[in-house]
Amino acid sequence: MLQSCLSFIRNRNLINNQSHNRKTGCNEKTVPTVDACRIISTDPLLLVEIKDDVLVAPTAHQLDSEIISDEEIGGVPFLTAVLEEEFNDSKPFGVQSISYRFDFLTKVGDKDDFARKYYVSEQILGEGSSAAVCKGMTQSSPFLSVAFKSINKSKLTKDFHWGLVRGVPYPLEYCMLIKLEGIEGVNKVLDAFDDDDNDKFILALETSDDCWSLEDWILEYGAIEEIDAKYIFQHLIKAFDGIHKSGVYHRDIKSANILIDCDFNPQIIDFGLADLVENSPFSQVCGSDSYMAPEIFEANPGKKYDGLPAAVFSLGVVLDDMVTGRIGRIDYPGQELPQISEPCLDLIKKMLANRPEDRPVSLDEILEHSWMF
């Protein structure tokens, strides 16, 4: 399974030497073909046409999409009829259906790059309905540990889990992580690979050998002392403040999606359900039950909820996890909860208020709470 996930087919040469004629509805032209996967970068071969204010570009699924030659870029429109028809009929769907649009520059790597850069182990770190994560490391100094997240593209729902980067669709999680690049405490993307033969998109993510998920640490060792919990929580609030100011809501905040190292430095992972701040309020029921705010369970198109109070509630559950040693506020038979200070209990109570308007109105307000000093 691992071998198939990592059998990347990307080729460095974007255009092969074969050419052919096709009836296009435009003037017939002799044009080169495009490899199954293309590198997206500042290269002039990033071909995007704006038609009726909609970005249109070939997808990685097209084996024989037709383009004009490098010399003709800028002067001649390239086979609009064929491009639109093939793009909108190809997987996953046409660009017109994607509402998440990004303008950053990115590069999706190839098979040779991957083989030169990384070793892959058989250790599976986790597996979900649409993705699996395995362990590896870089081949050169400083020999970083790497987590490879293999996303099954066919399992991603239309529109909601896809973003459009300069006309080309990518899994939305990748788009969000690139958007958040540089924020301390956010999982860093080292590389990305499109394994179109196996319908996978692979993220190479920075990790370390001595990190645990916060949930696993609590289940193994129990409650975290308040002084250490405070250190973790201060860094989490600052990280999520940076995430929100960058225009993103995580929408699946829980202890399992937070890594800590031996010094209790937290790192936020799994942005698979993330959405843009500008799309709030939301109508989708989204997250993990034990960490979801009450208003999310009642969400529907006629009854939406705001992303910030929902994030505050989830963070309150994470704080409760740390200082009580229980996960998701679930009590276990015979479990004795530790003594918790009144300021800490006060902060948790305020963050877990049933009504959104009764919770702290900002992450800054949480940082200014007396327990946080």
LOTI-292846 format. One record per residue (C-alpha): residue number from 1; residue in three letters; chain; y, z, x. Coordinates in nm, 3 decimals, padded with zeros to 5 digits. Layout:
LOTI-292846
{NUM, 'ala', 'A', {Y, Z, X}}
...
***
This chain:
LOTI-292846
{1, 'met', 'A', {00.000, 00.000, 00.000}}
{2, 'leu', 'A', {00.240, 00.098, 00.277}}
{3, 'gln', 'A', {00.170, -00.222, 00.466}}
{4, 'ser', 'A', {00.247, -00.428, 00.159}}
{5, 'cys', 'A', {00.573, -00.240, 00.098}}
{6, 'leu', 'A', {00.688, -00.311, 00.450}}
{7, 'ser', 'A', {00.577, -00.673, 00.482}}
{8, 'phe', 'A', {00.929, -00.806, 00.483}}
{9, 'ile', 'A', {00.978, -01.179, 00.468}}
{10, 'arg', 'A', {01.339, -01.222, 00.564}}
{11, 'asn', 'A', {01.403, -01.496, 00.822}}
{12, 'arg', 'A', {01.700, -01.504, 01.060}}
{13, 'asn', 'A', {01.762, -01.875, 01.000}}
{14, 'leu', 'A', {01.934, -01.893, 00.663}}
{15, 'ile', 'A', {01.896, -02.267, 00.630}}
{16, 'asn', 'A', {01.583, -02.454, 00.727}}
{17, 'asn', 'A', {01.570, -02.810, 00.844}}
{18, 'gln', 'A', {01.419, -02.959, 00.531}}
{19, 'ser', 'A', {01.631, -03.129, 00.272}}
{20, 'his', 'A', {01.567, -03.287, -00.064}}
{21, 'asn', 'A', {01.734, -03.446, -00.364}}
{22, 'arg', 'A', {01.753, -03.294, -00.710}}
{23, 'lys', 'A', {01.910, -03.402, -01.037}}
{24, 'thr', 'A', {02.183, -03.150, -01.096}}
{25, 'gly', 'A', {02.406, -03.272, -01.371}}
{26, 'cys', 'A', {02.664, -03.315, -01.093}}
{27, 'asn', 'A', {02.670, -03.589, -00.837}}
{28, 'glu', 'A', {02.336, -03.602, -00.660}}
{29, 'lys', 'A', {02.358, -03.472, -00.302}}
{30, 'thr', 'A', {02.121, -03.428, -00.011}}
{31, 'val', 'A', {02.133, -03.057, 00.071}}
{32, 'pro', 'A', {01.940, -02.805, 00.279}}
{33, 'thr', 'A', {01.721, -02.543, 00.112}}
{34, 'val', 'A', {01.768, -02.168, 00.141}}
{35, 'asp', 'A', {01.506, -01.921, 00.259}}
{36, 'ala', 'A', {01.367, -01.673, 00.008}}
{37, 'cys', 'A', {01.587, -01.393, 00.141}}
{38, 'arg', 'A', {01.940, -01.426, 00.273}}
{39, 'ile', 'A', {02.149, -01.201, 00.495}}
{40, 'ile', 'A', {02.464, -01.091, 00.315}}
{41, 'ser', 'A', {02.745, -01.039, 00.564}}
{42, 'thr', 'A', {03.080, -01.176, 00.677}}
{43, 'asp', 'A', {02.895, -01.498, 00.763}}
{44, 'pro', 'A', {03.057, -01.806, 00.598}}
{45, 'leu', 'A', {02.721, -01.877, 00.437}}
{46, 'leu', 'A', {02.792, -01.600, 00.187}}
{47, 'leu', 'A', {02.849, -01.852, -00.090}}
{48, 'val', 'A', {03.015, -01.721, -00.402}}
{49, 'glu', 'A', {03.183, -01.929, -00.669}}
{50, 'ile', 'A', {03.425, -01.790, -00.925}}
{51, 'lys', 'A', {03.375, -01.963, -01.255}}
{52, 'asp', 'A', {03.557, -01.841, -01.565}}
{53, 'asp', 'A', {03.638, -01.517, -01.378}}
{54, 'val', 'A', {03.266, -01.447, -01.326}}
{55, 'leu', 'A', {03.109, -01.427, -00.980}}
{56, 'val', 'A', {02.814, -01.660, -00.947}}
{57, 'ala', 'A', {02.576, -01.672, -00.648}}
{58, 'pro', 'A', {02.210, -01.736, -00.565}}
{59, 'thr', 'A', {01.964, -01.447, -00.588}}
{60, 'ala', 'A', {01.703, -01.348, -00.334}}
{61, 'his', 'A', {01.440, -01.467, -00.583}}
{62, 'gln', 'A', {01.536, -01.833, -00.557}}
{63, 'leu', 'A', {01.319, -02.025, -00.313}}
{64, 'asp', 'A', {01.489, -02.360, -00.355}}
{65, 'ser', 'A', {01.847, -02.292, -00.459}}
{66, 'glu', 'A', {02.077, -02.568, -00.355}}
{67, 'ile', 'A', {02.401, -02.515, -00.164}}
{68, 'ile', 'A', {02.652, -02.731, 00.009}}
{69, 'ser', 'A', {02.660, -02.748, 00.386}}
{70, 'asp', 'A', {02.874, -02.517, 00.600}}
{71, 'glu', 'A', {03.125, -02.793, 00.666}}
{72, 'glu', 'A', {03.191, -02.846, 00.296}}
{73, 'ile', 'A', {03.267, -02.483, 00.211}}
{74, 'gly', 'A', {03.617, -02.440, 00.076}}
{75, 'gly', 'A', {03.667, -02.792, -00.043}}
{76, 'val', 'A', {03.380, -02.896, -00.268}}
{77, 'pro', 'A', {03.243, -02.689, -00.557}}
{78, 'phe', 'A', {02.871, -02.642, -00.503}}
{79, 'leu', 'A', {02.633, -02.757, -00.775}}
{80, 'thr', 'A', {02.761, -02.530, -01.048}}
{81, 'ala', 'A', {02.527, -02.647, -01.322}}
{82, 'val', 'A', {02.206, -02.596, -01.126}}
{83, 'leu', 'A', {02.324, -02.268, -00.977}}
{84, 'glu', 'A', {02.416, -02.110, -01.309}}
{85, 'glu', 'A', {02.098, -02.232, -01.478}}
{86, 'glu', 'A', {01.865, -02.113, -01.201}}
{87, 'phe', 'A', {02.046, -01.784, -01.146}}
{88, 'asn', 'A', {02.045, -01.683, -01.510}}
{89, 'asp', 'A', {01.680, -01.779, -01.554}}
{90, 'ser', 'A', {01.566, -01.598, -01.240}}
{91, 'lys', 'A', {01.472, -01.236, -01.193}}
{92, 'pro', 'A', {01.612, -00.987, -01.249}}
{93, 'phe', 'A', {01.877, -01.150, -01.472}}
{94, 'gly', 'A', {02.207, -01.334, -01.457}}
{95, 'val', 'A', {02.517, -01.184, -01.302}}
{96, 'gln', 'A', {02.699, -01.192, -01.632}}
{97, 'ser', 'A', {02.484, -00.902, -01.758}}
{98, 'ile', 'A', {02.568, -00.672, -01.465}}
{99, 'ser', 'A', {02.870, -00.449, -01.523}}
{100, 'tyr', 'A', {02.863, -00.270, -01.185}}
{101, 'arg', 'A', {03.054, -00.482, -00.935}}
{102, 'phe', 'A', {03.135, -00.405, -00.571}}
{103, 'asp', 'A', {03.337, -00.581, -00.304}}
{104, 'phe', 'A', {03.218, -00.421, 00.021}}
{105, 'leu', 'A', {03.057, -00.614, 00.305}}
{106, 'thr', 'A', {02.692, -00.539, 00.368}}
{107, 'lys', 'A', {02.398, -00.673, 00.564}}
{108, 'val', 'A', {02.041, -00.675, 00.441}}
{109, 'gly', 'A', {01.805, -00.689, 00.739}}
{110, 'asp', 'A', {01.504, -00.904, 00.820}}
{111, 'lys', 'A', {01.143, -00.851, 00.925}}
{112, 'asp', 'A', {01.214, -00.894, 01.296}}
{113, 'asp', 'A', {01.500, -00.643, 01.290}}
{114, 'phe', 'A', {01.275, -00.390, 01.120}}
{115, 'ala', 'A', {00.990, -00.434, 01.369}}
{116, 'arg', 'A', {01.227, -00.384, 01.661}}
{117, 'lys', 'A', {01.400, -00.078, 01.518}}
{118, 'tyr', 'A', {01.138, 00.138, 01.343}}
{119, 'tyr', 'A', {00.797, 00.298, 01.358}}
{120, 'val', 'A', {00.633, 00.376, 01.023}}
{121, 'ser', 'A', {00.383, 00.655, 00.959}}
{122, 'glu', 'A', {00.135, 00.684, 00.672}}
{123, 'gln', 'A', {00.299, 01.008, 00.556}}
{124, 'ile', 'A', {00.418, 00.977, 00.196}}
{125, 'leu', 'A', {00.708, 01.214, 00.129}}
{126, 'gly', 'A', {00.733, 01.151, -00.243}}
{127, 'glu', 'A', {00.658, 00.907, -00.521}}
{128, 'gly', 'A', {00.816, 00.842, -00.860}}
{129, 'ser', 'A', {00.798, 00.590, -01.141}}
{130, 'ser', 'A', {01.009, 00.327, -00.963}}
{131, 'ala', 'A', {01.005, 00.427, -00.594}}
{132, 'ala', 'A', {00.802, 00.579, -00.313}}
{133, 'val', 'A', {00.927, 00.743, 00.008}}
{134, 'cys', 'A', {00.742, 00.744, 00.341}}
{135, 'lys', 'A', {00.824, 00.880, 00.686}}
{136, 'gly', 'A', {00.908, 00.698, 01.009}}
{137, 'met', 'A', {01.142, 00.701, 01.308}}
{138, 'thr', 'A', {01.364, 00.476, 01.517}}
{139, 'gln', 'A', {01.211, 00.316, 01.825}}
{140, 'ser', 'A', {01.504, 00.383, 02.056}}
{141, 'ser', 'A', {01.725, 00.676, 02.155}}
{142, 'pro', 'A', {01.834, 00.903, 01.991}}
{143, 'phe', 'A', {01.494, 00.866, 01.813}}
{144, 'leu', 'A', {01.608, 00.956, 01.463}}
{145, 'ser', 'A', {01.363, 01.049, 01.192}}
{146, 'val', 'A', {01.382, 00.801, 00.907}}
{147, 'ala', 'A', {01.273, 00.807, 00.545}}
{148, 'phe', 'A', {01.183, 00.467, 00.398}}
{149, 'lys', 'A', {01.244, 00.444, 00.024}}
{150, 'ser', 'A', {01.057, 00.155, -00.134}}
{151, 'ile', 'A', {01.217, 00.065, -00.469}}
{152, 'asn', 'A', {01.008, -00.135, -00.715}}
{153, 'lys', 'A', {01.262, -00.385, -00.845}}
{154, 'ser', 'A', {01.058, -00.475, -01.152}}
{155, 'lys', 'A', {01.081, -00.113, -01.270}}
{156, 'leu', 'A', {01.461, -00.107, -01.264}}
{157, 'thr', 'A', {01.613, -00.151, -01.607}}
{158, 'lys', 'A', {01.851, -00.434, -01.683}}
{159, 'asp', 'A', {02.213, -00.366, -01.591}}
{160, 'phe', 'A', {02.189, 00.015, -01.565}}
{161, 'his', 'A', {02.006, 00.020, -01.231}}
{162, 'trp', 'A', {02.164, -00.287, -01.071}}
{163, 'gly', 'A', {02.493, -00.352, -00.896}}
{164, 'leu', 'A', {02.656, -00.680, -00.804}}
{165, 'val', 'A', {02.780, -00.705, -00.444}}
{166, 'arg', 'A', {02.999, -01.012, -00.402}}
{167, 'gly', 'A', {02.793, -01.200, -00.656}}
{168, 'val', 'A', {02.446, -01.088, -00.543}}
{169, 'pro', 'A', {02.245, -00.821, -00.735}}
{170, 'tyr', 'A', {02.107, -00.519, -00.549}}
{171, 'pro', 'A', {01.956, -00.190, -00.670}}
{172, 'leu', 'A', {02.244, 00.029, -00.783}}
{173, 'glu', 'A', {02.132, 00.320, -00.563}}
{174, 'tyr', 'A', {02.193, 00.108, -00.253}}
{175, 'cys', 'A', {02.536, 00.008, -00.380}}
{176, 'met', 'A', {02.630, 00.371, -00.448}}
{177, 'leu', 'A', {02.516, 00.492, -00.106}}
{178, 'ile', 'A', {02.717, 00.222, 00.070}}
{179, 'lys', 'A', {03.018, 00.315, -00.145}}
{180, 'leu', 'A', {02.976, 00.680, -00.036}}
{181, 'glu', 'A', {02.921, 00.602, 00.332}}
{182, 'gly', 'A', {03.096, 00.852, 00.558}}
{183, 'ile', 'A', {03.103, 01.145, 00.315}}
{184, 'glu', 'A', {02.961, 01.454, 00.485}}
{185, 'gly', 'A', {02.651, 01.582, 00.308}}
{186, 'val', 'A', {02.546, 01.246, 00.159}}
{187, 'asn', 'A', {02.219, 01.083, 00.265}}
{188, 'lys', 'A', {02.305, 00.804, 00.512}}
{189, 'val', 'A', {02.170, 00.449, 00.483}}
{190, 'leu', 'A', {02.065, 00.312, 00.822}}
{191, 'asp', 'A', {01.935, -00.025, 00.702}}
{192, 'ala', 'A', {01.822, -00.214, 00.395}}
{193, 'phe', 'A', {01.551, -00.478, 00.353}}
{194, 'asp', 'A', {01.461, -00.708, 00.066}}
{195, 'asp', 'A', {01.083, -00.763, 00.041}}
{196, 'asp', 'A', {01.096, -01.027, -00.227}}
{197, 'asp', 'A', {00.728, -01.127, -00.198}}
{198, 'asn', 'A', {00.627, -00.778, -00.312}}
{199, 'asp', 'A', {00.925, -00.726, -00.543}}
{200, 'lys', 'A', {01.046, -00.433, -00.333}}
{201, 'phe', 'A', {01.381, -00.327, -00.192}}
{202, 'ile', 'A', {01.352, -00.091, 00.105}}
{203, 'leu', 'A', {01.614, 00.162, 00.216}}
{204, 'ala', 'A', {01.594, 00.316, 00.563}}
{205, 'leu', 'A', {01.753, 00.660, 00.521}}
{206, 'glu', 'A', {01.845, 00.915, 00.785}}
{207, 'thr', 'A', {01.648, 01.240, 00.771}}
{208, 'ser', 'A', {01.519, 01.504, 01.013}}
{209, 'asp', 'A', {01.186, 01.661, 01.100}}
{210, 'asp', 'A', {01.300, 02.015, 01.021}}
{211, 'cys', 'A', {01.440, 01.955, 00.672}}
{212, 'trp', 'A', {01.301, 02.077, 00.340}}
{213, 'ser', 'A', {01.404, 02.006, -00.014}}
{214, 'leu', 'A', {01.591, 02.308, -00.145}}
{215, 'glu', 'A', {01.330, 02.337, -00.421}}
{216, 'asp', 'A', {01.039, 02.344, -00.174}}
{217, 'trp', 'A', {01.215, 02.601, 00.044}}
{218, 'ile', 'A', {01.270, 02.832, -00.256}}
{219, 'leu', 'A', {00.913, 02.790, -00.377}}
{220, 'glu', 'A', {00.784, 02.873, -00.028}}
{221, 'tyr', 'A', {01.016, 03.158, 00.070}}
{222, 'gly', 'A', {01.176, 03.281, -00.253}}
{223, 'ala', 'A', {01.540, 03.363, -00.319}}
{224, 'ile', 'A', {01.799, 03.288, -00.053}}
{225, 'glu', 'A', {02.024, 03.572, 00.055}}
{226, 'glu', 'A', {02.368, 03.544, -00.100}}
{227, 'ile', 'A', {02.548, 03.496, 00.230}}
{228, 'asp', 'A', {02.328, 03.193, 00.306}}
{229, 'ala', 'A', {02.340, 03.068, -00.052}}
{230, 'lys', 'A', {02.718, 03.085, -00.036}}
{231, 'tyr', 'A', {02.720, 02.875, 00.283}}
{232, 'ile', 'A', {02.497, 02.609, 00.123}}
{233, 'phe', 'A', {02.692, 02.610, -00.202}}
{234, 'gln', 'A', {03.032, 02.577, -00.035}}
{235, 'his', 'A', {02.910, 02.268, 00.151}}
{236, 'leu', 'A', {02.752, 02.127, -00.166}}
{237, 'ile', 'A', {03.071, 02.166, -00.369}}
{238, 'lys', 'A', {03.277, 02.000, -00.095}}
{239, 'ala', 'A', {03.026, 01.714, -00.072}}
{240, 'phe', 'A', {03.021, 01.657, -00.448}}
{241, 'asp', 'A', {03.400, 01.674, -00.453}}
{242, 'gly', 'A', {03.404, 01.389, -00.200}}
{243, 'ile', 'A', {03.148, 01.197, -00.406}}
{244, 'his', 'A', {03.353, 01.234, -00.724}}
{245, 'lys', 'A', {03.678, 01.139, -00.550}}
{246, 'ser', 'A', {03.501, 00.826, -00.426}}
{247, 'gly', 'A', {03.436, 00.734, -00.787}}
{248, 'val', 'A', {03.069, 00.831, -00.831}}
{249, 'tyr', 'A', {02.876, 01.083, -01.042}}
{250, 'his', 'A', {02.526, 01.166, -00.914}}
{251, 'arg', 'A', {02.386, 01.248, -01.262}}
{252, 'asp', 'A', {02.059, 01.398, -01.136}}
{253, 'ile', 'A', {02.174, 01.709, -00.951}}
{254, 'lys', 'A', {01.883, 01.946, -00.890}}
{255, 'ser', 'A', {01.731, 02.147, -00.607}}
{256, 'ala', 'A', {01.469, 01.877, -00.544}}
{257, 'asn', 'A', {01.749, 01.630, -00.465}}
{258, 'ile', 'A', {01.909, 01.850, -00.201}}
{259, 'leu', 'A', {01.770, 01.872, 00.153}}
{260, 'ile', 'A', {01.844, 02.162, 00.387}}
{261, 'asp', 'A', {01.779, 02.188, 00.760}}
{262, 'cys', 'A', {01.695, 02.499, 00.963}}
{263, 'asp', 'A', {02.065, 02.591, 00.970}}
{264, 'phe', 'A', {02.097, 02.559, 00.591}}
{265, 'asn', 'A', {02.313, 02.246, 00.611}}
{266, 'pro', 'A', {02.264, 02.057, 00.283}}
{267, 'gln', 'A', {02.224, 01.684, 00.231}}
{268, 'ile', 'A', {02.232, 01.517, -00.111}}
{269, 'ile', 'A', {01.967, 01.253, -00.179}}
{270, 'asp', 'A', {01.842, 01.023, -00.458}}
{271, 'phe', 'A', {02.132, 00.839, -00.619}}
{272, 'gly', 'A', {01.897, 00.637, -00.839}}
{273, 'leu', 'A', {02.069, 00.755, -01.160}}
{274, 'ala', 'A', {02.424, 00.758, -01.024}}
{275, 'asp', 'A', {02.707, 00.600, -01.219}}
{276, 'leu', 'A', {03.074, 00.531, -01.168}}
{277, 'val', 'A', {03.334, 00.791, -01.266}}
{278, 'glu', 'A', {03.526, 00.519, -01.450}}
{279, 'asn', 'A', {03.232, 00.478, -01.691}}
{280, 'ser', 'A', {03.256, 00.840, -01.807}}
{281, 'pro', 'A', {03.216, 00.957, -02.084}}
{282, 'phe', 'A', {02.847, 00.864, -02.101}}
{283, 'ser', 'A', {02.607, 00.815, -02.389}}
{284, 'gln', 'A', {02.275, 00.803, -02.199}}
{285, 'val', 'A', {02.044, 01.103, -02.183}}
{286, 'cys', 'A', {02.013, 01.123, -01.806}}
{287, 'gly', 'A', {01.886, 01.378, -01.552}}
{288, 'ser', 'A', {01.615, 01.643, -01.523}}
{289, 'asp', 'A', {01.568, 01.865, -01.827}}
{290, 'ser', 'A', {01.601, 02.205, -01.658}}
{291, 'tyr', 'A', {01.931, 02.100, -01.495}}
{292, 'met', 'A', {02.088, 01.903, -01.780}}
{293, 'ala', 'A', {02.391, 02.037, -01.965}}
{294, 'pro', 'A', {02.335, 02.106, -02.339}}
{295, 'glu', 'A', {02.565, 01.821, -02.444}}
{296, 'ile', 'A', {02.348, 01.564, -02.264}}
{297, 'phe', 'A', {02.051, 01.635, -02.495}}
{298, 'glu', 'A', {02.267, 01.542, -02.793}}
{299, 'ala', 'A', {02.415, 01.228, -02.635}}
{300, 'asn', 'A', {02.423, 00.899, -02.823}}
{301, 'pro', 'A', {02.669, 00.609, -02.852}}
{302, 'gly', 'A', {02.866, 00.808, -03.109}}
{303, 'lys', 'A', {02.859, 01.136, -02.918}}
{304, 'lys', 'A', {02.938, 01.098, -02.551}}
{305, 'tyr', 'A', {02.978, 01.355, -02.273}}
{306, 'asp', 'A', {03.199, 01.378, -01.967}}
{307, 'gly', 'A', {03.041, 01.354, -01.622}}
{308, 'leu', 'A', {03.231, 01.636, -01.450}}
{309, 'pro', 'A', {03.141, 01.929, -01.680}}
{310, 'ala', 'A', {02.780, 01.805, -01.679}}
{311, 'ala', 'A', {02.780, 01.808, -01.297}}
{312, 'val', 'A', {02.930, 02.160, -01.296}}
{313, 'phe', 'A', {02.647, 02.282, -01.522}}
{314, 'ser', 'A', {02.378, 02.128, -01.298}}
{315, 'leu', 'A', {02.535, 02.284, -00.989}}
{316, 'gly', 'A', {02.532, 02.618, -01.169}}
{317, 'val', 'A', {02.156, 02.585, -01.215}}
{318, 'val', 'A', {02.118, 02.503, -00.843}}
{319, 'leu', 'A', {02.311, 02.820, -00.754}}
{320, 'asp', 'A', {02.089, 03.018, -00.990}}
{321, 'asp', 'A', {01.783, 02.868, -00.817}}
{322, 'met', 'A', {01.903, 02.987, -00.478}}
{323, 'val', 'A', {01.996, 03.346, -00.561}}
{324, 'thr', 'A', {01.715, 03.421, -00.807}}
{325, 'gly', 'A', {01.424, 03.234, -00.648}}
{326, 'arg', 'A', {01.327, 03.071, -00.976}}
{327, 'ile', 'A', {01.352, 02.694, -01.030}}
{328, 'gly', 'A', {01.543, 02.552, -01.324}}
{329, 'arg', 'A', {01.594, 02.902, -01.473}}
{330, 'ile', 'A', {01.223, 02.923, -01.554}}
{331, 'asp', 'A', {01.082, 03.275, -01.515}}
{332, 'tyr', 'A', {00.729, 03.309, -01.382}}
{333, 'pro', 'A', {00.491, 03.590, -01.491}}
{334, 'gly', 'A', {00.530, 03.892, -01.268}}
{335, 'gln', 'A', {00.831, 03.749, -01.085}}
{336, 'glu', 'A', {01.091, 04.010, -00.995}}
{337, 'leu', 'A', {01.444, 03.878, -00.970}}
{338, 'pro', 'A', {01.653, 04.011, -00.682}}
{339, 'gln', 'A', {01.970, 04.211, -00.727}}
{340, 'ile', 'A', {02.262, 03.970, -00.760}}
{341, 'ser', 'A', {02.626, 04.064, -00.703}}
{342, 'glu', 'A', {02.864, 04.071, -00.999}}
{343, 'pro', 'A', {03.094, 03.797, -00.857}}
{344, 'cys', 'A', {02.794, 03.566, -00.811}}
{345, 'leu', 'A', {02.670, 03.636, -01.164}}
{346, 'asp', 'A', {03.020, 03.571, -01.297}}
{347, 'leu', 'A', {03.038, 03.230, -01.130}}
{348, 'ile', 'A', {02.694, 03.132, -01.256}}
{349, 'lys', 'A', {02.781, 03.244, -01.610}}
{350, 'lys', 'A', {03.101, 03.038, -01.610}}
{351, 'met', 'A', {02.928, 02.727, -01.475}}
{352, 'leu', 'A', {02.645, 02.756, -01.728}}
{353, 'ala', 'A', {02.868, 02.798, -02.032}}
{354, 'asn', 'A', {02.725, 02.612, -02.333}}
{355, 'arg', 'A', {03.054, 02.443, -02.417}}
{356, 'pro', 'A', {03.187, 02.198, -02.155}}
{357, 'glu', 'A', {03.544, 02.319, -02.206}}
{358, 'asp', 'A', {03.443, 02.675, -02.109}}
{359, 'arg', 'A', {03.318, 02.571, -01.765}}
{360, 'pro', 'A', {03.538, 02.543, -01.452}}
{361, 'val', 'A', {03.759, 02.239, -01.502}}
{362, 'ser', 'A', {03.727, 02.119, -01.142}}
{363, 'leu', 'A', {03.520, 02.170, -00.829}}
{364, 'asp', 'A', {03.832, 02.315, -00.665}}
{365, 'glu', 'A', {03.826, 02.592, -00.924}}
{366, 'ile', 'A', {03.471, 02.676, -00.815}}
{367, 'leu', 'A', {03.578, 02.686, -00.451}}
{368, 'glu', 'A', {03.858, 02.926, -00.545}}
{369, 'his', 'A', {03.625, 03.170, -00.724}}
{370, 'ser', 'A', {03.615, 03.515, -00.564}}
{371, 'trp', 'A', {03.242, 03.486, -00.475}}
{372, 'met', 'A', {03.308, 03.181, -00.259}}
{373, 'phe', 'A', {03.519, 03.376, -00.005}}
***
